[in-house]
C-alpha cells in the first residue's frame, strides 16, 4: 500500500500575506508525514473547508477567501485563483517514493 503526503507550492510572486497565513496553518496542521490515500483525501477536504472559510484583512475590511477568490478542486489537487484567474497557491497529494 502506497504512502502519500500533501505538498504545497506558491505560484504567484510576490506571495500575498493571506497565502502565507494559509501556508502557516497548513504547515502546523499537516507536518510532512506519511498518510494513506484515504487519510490524504480527508486532509484535502479539511484544507478545502479551511480555504473556503478563511478570513483575511485588506485595507481594514475583512474578506472571506472562498468569496473573493476561485478555489478549484480536482481529485488530488486544490488551487486558489484570483478573480483574474491568476493561480496563487496549490495543494496536492503526492506519492512518496520508496527506496528501491
Number of C-alpha atoms within 10 A of each C-alpha: 5 11 16 21 20 23 16 17 12 18 15 14 7 8 12 12 12 15 18 13 13 17 18 12 13 17 13 9 12 15 11 12 10 15 18 14 18 10 14 20 19 12 18 21 14 12 18 21 12 16 19 17 13 16 16 16 11 9 5 7 8 10 15 14 21 17 13 12 20 18 19 13 16 8 9 14 18 21 20 25 20 14 11 8 10 13 18 19 21 18 21 20 20 16 15 14 9 7 4 3
